[in-house]
């Protein structure tokens, strides 16, 4: 039997390692006649570079997912760098703020007892837990639809909590200090709830090969490294601040003007370090969150991705509504001749959608559109005839335009994901049309509904999936209330 050759490759090794001469595989020569088996590295420079490549490969294997960068989404490494930077800043600021918290709890006060300090600490933690429970109750329904916003919120509210910790010793009394420290603890628990709730969605976004477990494990090792670096930096910072405090007027006998000035300088330096780290922390978080190009559709990303489609439909509807006001009026035949396939092709993929964090955060508090509201709230200030016209417009949802210009949307029982998407686009189109002129609400509903009919004859969720949008679950912000209209006789809310 003749000899054969076998090549063995590491399929998960990045290709750049091959170009640099690192070991990327082996070649085996098997000769049955002489019972001889030999192997050698495929890269000529592999042995020379193996010593230098080993630490780099160890670092990659320990802190980066298997198969990096092909196994993760775009921007993974940059996001983790920013996330690690903000983590180090949080750790260092914790060292600075802990001293203030301990002072507020009575540490260093000759009149304070260990039991009183322990009680203060327990009450502080207890109040923080209660605040976290309340926050989770009110905000949990928004975590999936506002991942980036609540991820940024988590770190901003943590900054507020640490700042309150720094201010606790200046509250003016033990009771007031306890209140400030408890409020700070509640804010930090809110940070933990928000960060934990959004972490899974961000990990899922980067796990393009279904390697959630691997990414979670590597994030754990990254956090361990960040904590270790933060601990080393925190010890150095604590020693530096302690050396400054030893020169203060508190330990001067008797106190002198020079020692008092040194005490103020130590406080100024502590605050300067804290504020600098806070600025870096906010910047790193904003930059990291801004890098994310999530593939799930929420309201803000839907507005950006479908902006061109909404604008074209808006122009079409205005021409139909204002035949005598706009010279270039169009007929119904011309409406039907619009190339909606070309229009749909202008929908942006996730990689090109960068929604404004400011706008999306603003809409969390002032949405402009009432999504999934109860019927009794949607029909306020409307006549019975107007309500019936709205209910008859579409069997999957109802859009109500109040006399005050507010647009409310209620889904029907059995509305699917595609109906949720259509209802939101319909509401956005109505708002754009209403801003362009004073039109009759019934006419606006009718014309925009016909435009949506034409669009969704061609638009399917599969179309969006082909653009790499994750359409298994839409997070558009619809509430849980649904309506059921029974032959126009009565309406149920469920």
Secondary structure, DSSP 4 states (H G I P E B T S, - for coil): ---EEEEEE-TTS-HHHHHTT---EEEEEEETTTTEEEEEESSTTHHHHHHHHHHHHHHHHHHS-TTTTTTS-TTHHHHHHHHHHHHHHHHHHHHHHHHHHHHHHTTT-TT--HHHHHHHHHHHHHHHHHHHHHHHHHHGGGTTT-HHHHHHHHHHHHHHHHHHHHHGGGSSSHHHHHHHHHHHHHHHHHHHHHHHHHHHHHHHHH-TTS-HHHHHHHHHHHHHHHHHHHHHHHHHHHHHHHHHHTTSGGG-SS--HHHHHHHHHHHHHHHHHHHHHHHHHHHHHHHHHHH---SB--HHHHHHHTHHHHHHHHHHHHHHH-TTTSSS---HHHHHTS-HHHHHTTPPPGGG----HHHHHHHHH--SEEET--HHHHTTT--HHHHHHHHHH-SSEEEEE-TTS-EEEEEETT--HHHHHHHHHHHHHHHHHHTTS---HHHHHHHHHHHHHHHTTT--HHHHHHTT-B-SS--S---S-EEEEETTTEEEE-
